[in-house]
Amino acid sequence: MAAVLSTLLAYFIGGINPAYILARFRGFDIRRVGSKNAGASNALMLLGKGRGVFVMLFDIAKAYGAVQLAGLIAANVHWCRELAASAVVIGHVFPAYMRFRGGKGLSCLGGVVLALSPRLFLLLFLAELVVLFSTRYLCFVSISGSILFPILYALGKGDWLCWLFLLPVSAVISCKHWVNLRRIRAGEEARISILWNRSKELERLGQGVETEDKQKE
């Protein structure tokens, strides 16, 4: 019962979506504008850098907290933290109150890795920085990180059942980001340069006017 409770709590914690909530306060549905994703990257494009960073940190914190909470509630249950890790990511991507249309889970992945293995978090963070600045697109970080994390975590623990419990993280995040690869081919995906040259990148994507109109609403 403790394991079931902690897993359900993790799912509903994952469903708390600050990007969606902040956009609603501004009068629009973030899932219908920009990249149509209720996550930090789209929040950065549509709501500005400050709110985008807030969304990212909130999503990291909620995932971290859900995993740690599972460790407290079901401390004597093996793999309870791994179950919560998958549940919080699934809750973020498929939140019930948003009709199962949430974000894509990258920030949640960061919180999960940090909670389960701070050392692995640092290793993956450095490796994914290389991926990010080599490719210039965040989706490659999401896909490679979500695939590598369960494998490296299981290797580190010497327990391959961990990989099975974390497999939903890889599957959900990777599948949700395949659409980004199509947008890259079409020239419609935001590059990492949006962090320091937002207006130019939005202009390249043809979203500058639409974004400003949505913010004024």
C-alpha positions as CSV (number, residue, x, y, z in Angstrom):
1,M,0.0,0.0,0.0
2,A,2.9,2.4,0.8
3,A,4.4,1.7,-2.7
4,V,1.0,2.3,-4.4
5,L,0.4,5.5,-2.4
6,S,3.8,6.9,-3.2
7,T,3.5,6.1,-6.9
8,L,0.1,7.7,-7.2
9,L,1.3,10.8,-5.3
10,A,4.2,11.0,-7.7
11,Y,1.9,10.9,-10.7
12,F,-0.3,13.7,-9.4
13,I,2.7,15.8,-8.4
14,G,4.0,15.3,-11.9
15,G,0.7,16.7,-13.2
16,I,1.3,20.1,-11.6
17,N,2.2,22.1,-14.7
18,P,3.5,25.6,-14.2
19,A,3.8,26.4,-17.9
20,Y,0.1,25.6,-18.5
21,I,-1.0,27.6,-15.3
22,L,1.1,30.7,-16.1
23,A,-0.1,30.8,-19.7
24,R,-3.7,30.5,-18.5
25,F,-3.2,33.5,-16.3
26,R,-2.0,35.3,-19.5
27,G,-5.2,34.2,-21.3
28,F,-4.1,31.5,-23.6
29,D,-3.4,27.7,-23.8
30,I,0.3,27.1,-24.2
31,R,-0.4,23.8,-25.9
32,R,-1.9,25.7,-28.9
33,V,0.9,28.2,-29.5
34,G,4.6,28.0,-30.4
35,S,5.9,24.4,-30.2
36,K,2.5,23.5,-28.6
37,N,4.3,22.0,-25.6
38,A,3.4,22.7,-22.0
39,G,7.0,22.8,-20.8
40,A,10.0,25.1,-20.1
41,S,11.2,25.6,-23.6
42,N,7.9,26.8,-24.9
43,A,7.3,28.9,-21.8
44,L,10.7,30.6,-22.5
45,M,9.6,31.4,-26.1
46,L,6.1,32.6,-25.2
47,L,6.4,33.9,-21.7
48,G,9.9,35.2,-21.5
49,K,13.2,34.0,-20.0
50,G,12.3,34.6,-16.3
51,R,9.1,32.5,-16.5
52,G,10.8,29.9,-18.6
53,V,13.6,29.4,-16.0
54,F,10.9,29.3,-13.3
55,V,9.0,26.5,-15.1
56,M,12.2,24.5,-15.6
57,L,13.3,24.8,-11.9
58,F,9.7,24.0,-10.8
59,D,9.6,20.9,-12.9
60,I,13.0,19.7,-11.7
61,A,12.0,20.3,-8.1
62,K,8.7,18.5,-8.3
63,A,10.3,15.4,-9.8
64,Y,13.1,15.5,-7.2
65,G,10.5,15.9,-4.4
66,A,8.3,13.1,-5.7
67,V,11.1,10.6,-5.7
68,Q,12.4,11.7,-2.2
69,L,8.8,11.5,-0.9
70,A,8.5,8.0,-2.1
71,G,11.6,7.1,-0.3
72,L,10.1,8.4,3.0
73,I,6.6,6.9,2.5
74,A,7.7,3.5,1.3
75,A,11.3,3.3,2.7
76,N,11.1,-0.5,3.2
77,V,9.8,-1.2,-0.4
78,H,12.5,-2.1,-2.9
79,W,12.4,0.1,-6.1
80,C,9.8,2.5,-4.6
81,R,11.9,5.5,-5.7
82,E,12.3,4.1,-9.2
83,L,8.6,3.5,-9.5
84,A,8.0,7.1,-8.3
85,A,10.5,8.4,-10.9
86,S,8.6,6.8,-13.7
87,A,5.2,7.9,-12.3
88,V,6.2,11.6,-11.9
89,V,7.4,11.7,-15.5
90,I,4.3,10.0,-16.8
91,G,2.2,12.4,-14.7
92,H,4.0,15.4,-16.3
93,V,3.6,14.1,-19.8
94,F,0.1,12.7,-19.4
95,P,-1.7,14.7,-16.7
96,A,-5.3,13.7,-16.0
97,Y,-6.6,17.3,-15.4
98,M,-5.1,18.5,-18.7
99,R,-6.7,15.7,-20.7
100,F,-3.4,13.9,-20.8
101,R,-1.7,16.6,-22.8
102,G,1.2,17.9,-20.8
103,G,4.9,18.6,-21.3
104,K,7.7,16.4,-22.7
105,G,9.5,15.6,-19.5
106,L,13.1,16.8,-19.9
107,S,13.2,19.0,-16.8
108,C,11.4,16.2,-14.8
109,L,14.1,13.8,-16.1
110,G,16.7,16.1,-14.6
111,G,14.9,16.1,-11.2
112,V,14.6,12.3,-11.3
113,V,18.3,11.8,-12.0
114,L,19.3,14.2,-9.3
115,A,17.1,12.4,-6.8
116,L,18.3,8.9,-7.6
117,S,22.0,9.6,-8.2
118,P,23.6,13.0,-7.9
119,R,26.9,11.7,-9.2
120,L,25.2,10.4,-12.4
121,F,23.3,13.7,-12.7
122,L,26.7,15.5,-12.8
123,L,28.1,13.0,-15.4
124,L,25.0,13.2,-17.6
125,F,24.9,17.0,-17.3
126,L,28.4,17.4,-18.6
127,A,27.9,14.9,-21.4
128,E,24.6,16.5,-22.5
129,L,26.2,19.9,-22.6
130,V,28.5,18.5,-25.3
131,V,25.5,17.1,-27.1
132,L,23.6,20.3,-26.8
133,F,26.2,22.6,-28.1
134,S,27.3,20.1,-30.8
135,T,23.8,19.8,-32.2
136,R,22.3,23.2,-31.1
137,Y,19.0,21.5,-30.4
138,L,17.6,20.6,-27.0
139,C,15.6,17.6,-28.3
140,F,18.8,15.6,-28.8
141,V,19.6,16.1,-25.1
142,S,16.1,14.8,-24.2
143,I,16.3,11.7,-26.4
144,S,19.9,10.7,-25.5
145,G,19.6,11.5,-21.8
146,S,16.4,9.5,-21.4
147,I,17.9,6.5,-23.1
148,L,21.3,6.6,-21.3
149,F,20.0,7.3,-17.8
150,P,18.3,4.0,-17.0
151,I,21.1,2.0,-18.5
152,L,23.9,3.9,-16.6
153,Y,21.8,3.9,-13.4
154,A,21.2,0.1,-13.6
155,L,24.9,-0.5,-14.3
156,G,25.9,1.6,-11.3
157,K,23.6,-0.2,-9.0
158,G,24.3,-3.6,-10.5
159,D,20.6,-4.3,-10.7
160,W,19.0,-4.6,-14.1
161,L,15.5,-4.6,-12.7
162,C,16.1,-0.9,-12.1
163,W,16.3,-0.5,-15.9
164,L,12.8,-2.2,-16.3
165,F,11.2,0.1,-13.7
166,L,12.8,3.2,-15.4
167,L,12.1,2.0,-18.9
168,P,8.8,4.1,-19.1
169,V,10.9,7.2,-18.6
170,S,13.0,6.4,-21.7
171,A,10.0,5.3,-23.8
172,V,7.8,8.3,-22.9
173,I,10.4,11.1,-23.3
174,S,11.9,9.6,-26.5
175,C,8.6,9.2,-28.2
176,K,7.4,12.7,-27.2
177,H,10.5,14.2,-28.8
178,W,10.3,12.5,-32.2
179,V,8.1,15.3,-33.5
180,N,11.0,17.7,-32.7
181,L,13.2,15.8,-35.2
182,R,10.6,16.4,-37.9
183,R,10.5,20.1,-37.0
184,I,14.3,20.3,-37.3
185,R,14.0,18.9,-40.8
186,A,11.4,21.5,-41.6
187,G,13.4,24.4,-40.0
188,E,10.7,24.9,-37.4
189,E,12.6,23.9,-34.2
190,A,14.1,26.5,-31.8
191,R,17.9,26.3,-31.4
192,I,19.7,26.8,-28.1
193,S,20.6,30.3,-29.2
194,I,17.1,31.3,-28.1
195,L,18.6,31.6,-24.6
196,W,20.7,34.6,-25.5
197,N,19.1,35.8,-28.7
198,R,15.4,35.2,-28.2
199,S,14.0,37.8,-30.6
200,K,16.2,36.7,-33.5
201,E,15.4,33.1,-33.0
202,L,11.7,33.8,-32.8
203,E,11.9,35.8,-36.0
204,R,13.7,32.9,-37.7
205,L,10.8,30.6,-36.6
206,G,8.2,33.2,-37.7
207,Q,6.7,33.3,-34.2
208,G,7.7,36.8,-33.1
209,V,4.5,38.5,-34.0
210,E,2.3,35.7,-32.7
211,T,4.2,35.5,-29.5
212,E,3.9,39.2,-28.7
213,D,0.2,39.1,-29.6
214,K,-0.4,36.3,-27.2
215,Q,1.5,38.0,-24.4
216,K,-0.6,41.2,-24.8
217,E,-3.7,39.2,-24.5
